[in-house]
Amino acid sequence: MPIKQMFKRTSGWLYLNSPVGRRHLRGAGVILMLHRVLADDRAAELPHRNELCVGPQAFEQLLRWLKQHFDCVPLMDLLQGNSLRHGSARPKVALTFDDGWRDNAVNAFPLLQQYQVPASIFLSTDFIGSRQRFWWESLGETLWGSYGEEARARLLEHLKKIGRPLPSAYHIADREKSRSLALAHYLQSLKSLPAHVLGSLTDRCPEESLPQALDWQQVQALEASGLIGFGPHGASHAILTGLDDYRLEQELSRSHEALAAGCRTPLPVYCYPNGDHDLRVRQRLASHRYPYALGTLAGIYRGNDDPLALPRIGVSQRNASRPSLLAWRISRGGRA
């Protein structure tokens, strides 16, 4: 184990098991940010999936660890201060999932139910109950070769034509992990492309046998369990700060209306796609009477944060399978 990682893991363990750490977390809460739970841990370990995905074994290990060190509470209990003011002296944690992936129901929910851990799922509502696809998943897996060499070659050729070829670091890497890391950096760079270009690229990728996202029947069944709540994560997953006023209003309204129609009790919490927001976006969100919104800036929730820019700490395969690394992130207030 690298010395740096050993230091972080040891520091994280000491933090959660020391009087200093317990004092630091007293009266505080941690909001964790997840996206997907895949069916296979090894698949989730690859860098181009690692930040957004965890495997079932790592997720179960995370849940056991959370139950050992935290009170696992619904997000609204944390935000409204009920669990911070009352209950045990243990720190509180709330789980959130972004986007609305189908595997949240198939792979994550059975474990959440087994361990009785509540969670909130934030839906990009245009995708729910449709065959619409998340571009980063379709492009990433096509370029990785998950759908065959012919599909990969066609997409590579088109990317060259539009001036966004896959970097040489991917082609010359001699190890799977190195290639995956190069692909992760490349996918990150594509976020700057206009939405219509990303949509066109996605259309060039093979369709999966199953939809990527949940359908409304799954949403309603999960909500009926009493463990899962749902809120909006945009409609089309467009980056809100890049929209003009008209499109911003459409995005906020459409996602709000879809949740109102599809859920019994939608959460009064918005979750910014990609975590991006500015003053204009927050003002428009406030006009829709959302008292809370989640970003992606890392930090611990203490009840005095800007309610429309709440911090979360990201969970990846790496720190879910090594929870002491997650403890280290928490000890730093998420700033690492």
N, C-alpha and C positions, 0 to 999 in steps of 0.2 A: 504494500500500500504506500503511495507517495506520502512524503512527510507532511506536505501541506494538507492533504485530505485527512491524515491521521490527527493533525492538530485540530482541524475543524470538528471532527467527530468527537474527539475527547473534550473539546471546549463545549460543544453542544450538550454532551451528557452531563458534564459538571454543572452547566447552567441550570438544567431542569432539576437537578438533584441537590442544589445548594440553597441555603437561605437567601443568598443574594439574588439568585434567579427567581425564586418564589416571591420575593419582595417586589422585584421588577415587574412581574406579571400580575401582581395583586390588583384587582379592579380593572384589569385589561382583558381584551379579547383578541383572538387571532381569526381573521377571515382567510381561509385557504382557497386558492384558485386552481381548479382542475379543468380539463377538457374531455379527455377520452379515457376509457378503460378497455384496452384491447383484449383479445382472447389469449394472447401469448406474450410472456414476459420478454423473451429474447427479441421479438419484433419491436417491442417498445424501447429497447435499449439503444437502438441505432440513433445517432445524433439528429437526423432529420425528422425523427418522430419523438425523441426523448422529452423535449420541452412541453409537448402537448399531450403526451400519452403516458399511461402507466399500464403495467400488466396486472393480471388478476392476483398473482402471488404478492407482488409489491403493494397492491392496493389493500389486500387483506392485512398485510403486515402493518401498513400505515394505520388502518382502523384499530387494530389491536393496540398499537402504540398510543394513539390518541385517547382511547378509552382508559389507558393506564395513567396518563399524565394530565388529561383535560376533562372538563365537562363538555360533552358534545351537545350543542344546543341549536335550535332553529335560528336562522339568520335574523329574523325579526325580534326574537327574544334578546339577541345581542345588541341590535341597533336601538331598540327602545329602552335598553338599560335594565330590563327585568332581571336578566341573569347576572348582570354585573353588580346590581345592588343587593340581590338576595341570593339565597342558596349557599352552596359550599364555598370555601375560600380558594378552591382550585381555579386555575385559569380556564377561560371559556374558549371554545373553538366552534366556528361554523364553516361548513363545507359549501362551496359554490362550484358549479360546472357551467362553462360557457358553450354556446352555439346550439346545443340540442341534438347531439349525436345519438344515433340509434343504439350504440353500445352502452349508453347511459342506462337504458332499460334492460338490455340483454346481459351485460357483464357487471355493471356497477350496482344496480338496484338489489340483486339477490344478496350481495355482501352487505350493503347498507341495511337491508332488512334483517339479515342474520345477526348483525351487531347492534341493531337498533340505533343507528346514527342518522339523524336527519340531514337533509341537503336541500339546496336551492339550485334549480336549473334555469339558466337564462337563454331564451330561445331567439334565434334569428328566424322570425316567424314566416318569411317567404319560403323557407326550406321545409317547414313542418308539413308533413302529409304530401310532399311533392317529390319529384325526381330531380329537383334542382340540386346542384352539387357545389361543395366548397372548393374553390379553385386550388387552394394550396394542397389539399388532399389528392385531387385528381391529377394535378401536374406532378406533384412529388412522387406519387406511386407509379405514374406512367414513366417518368424519367428514371426511376429506380429499376424499372423492368418488371414490375409486379404483374403487368398485363401483357407481357411478351415483348420480344425484340422488335417485331414489326411495328407495333404501336409506338414504341419508344423511338425508333428511327424516324418515323413520320413526324413526331412532335419535335425532335431535335432539328430536323431539316427546316421546319417552319420557324422555330426560334431563331435560327441563323438568318432566315429571310427578313425577319423584323428587327434584326440587329441586337438580339439578346441571346447569343449562343451560350451554352453551358460552358463554364470556365475550364481551362486546361487542367486546373488542379483536380477536377473530378476525373478526367480521363487518365491522368498519369498516376493517380493514387493506387498503390499496390495492396492496400488493406481495405477491407469492407468499411471499417469505422472511419477511415480517412475520406473515402468516397462519400459516405453518408454525411460527414461534417461539411464537405465542400457543397453538397446538394442543399444542406440546411442554410448555408450562407447565401447560396444562389436564390432560393425561394424567398428569403428575407428581402433580397434586392428587388424582387418582382413586385413588392407591395407598392412601389412608386408608379406602376403602370395604371392607366385609366381603367375603370371598372369594365368598360365595354371590351377592352383588349383582353383582360383577364377572362372575361366571359367567353370570348371567341377562342382563346387557348383551351379553356375547359371543354368546349364543344368538340375539340379535336382529340379528346381523350376517350378511351372506351368507357362505356357505361358499366357500372357494377351490377351484379345480379340482384342486389338489394339496395333500397334507398340508403343514403348516408345518414339521413336525419330521422328523428322520431316522427310518428304520425300522431294525429290528435287523439285517436283511441288510446294509444300508449300514454300520452300526456295525461288524459283523464284518469286512466287506471292508476298511474303513479300518484297523482294528486289524491285520489280516493284512499290510498294506503295510509295517509296521514303523516307520512315521513317526508314527502317531497312537495316543495312549493315551486311555482314558476313565475318568472318575470321576463321582461323584454330585453333583448340584446340586439336591438335594431330589427329592421324588417329584412333588408337585403344584405346585411352585414357591411354596408358601406361605411367608410370612415367619416364620421359626422362632421369633423372639422373641415373636410374638403367639399362639403355640399353648399350650394347657395341656399338662401333663406327658404325658397319654395320647396326644394327637394328635402331640406332638413325637416320642414314641417310635415311633409308627406311621410318621411321615414318614421318620425316619432308617432304620428297619428296612426299609420298603418299597423305598426307593431302593437300599439296600445289597443286598437280595436280588435286585432286578432286574438290577443290574450283575453280580452273581455268576453269574446264570443266562445273561446275554446276552453277556458278554465273556470272553475267555480269561484275561486278567490285568488285572483292574480296578486302577486306581491307588489307593494308600492315602491319598488326599487328598480331603477334602470341600470343596465350594465353596458358601458360604452364599448362598441366594437373596437378591438385593438387597444382599448384603454384610452383612446385619444379624445380629449375634450378641451374646450377653451371657454372664455367668459360668455361668448355668444351662445354656444351650445348649452351651457349650464342655465342661462337665462331662459332659453326656449324650453328646456326641460322643466324648469320651475313653473313656467306658464301652463304646463300640462299637469301640474299638481303632483309631481313626484317629489317626495320629501327626501329621498335617498338615491344615490347613484354610486356604482362601483367603478373604480379605475383599475389600473394595473401597477400603479406606483406601490412599491413594497413598503410595508410598515405594520405596526401594531395598532389596533383600534382601542382608543382610550375614552371615547365618548365626547371628546372635544374637537374632533376632526371636522373639516368642512363636510357636511352631510352629502354634498353633491360631488365629492371627490374622495371617496373612502378608499383606504389602502387595503391591499391584499398581498398575500405571500404565495408565490407560485409553487405548485407541486409538479415534479417531473419524475420520470422513472428512477432517475439517479437518487433523488432525496427521499422518494417514497420507499425505495428498497434499503435505504440507509437513513432511518429517521433521525439519527443523531446529527446528520448534515442539515436536516430541516430545523432541528433544535438550534443549531448554530445560526442559521438565518434569522430565526426568531430572536435569538439573543442579540443580534445586531440590529434589531428593529426592522429586519428584512433588508438591510442595506448591503447585501452581498449576494 
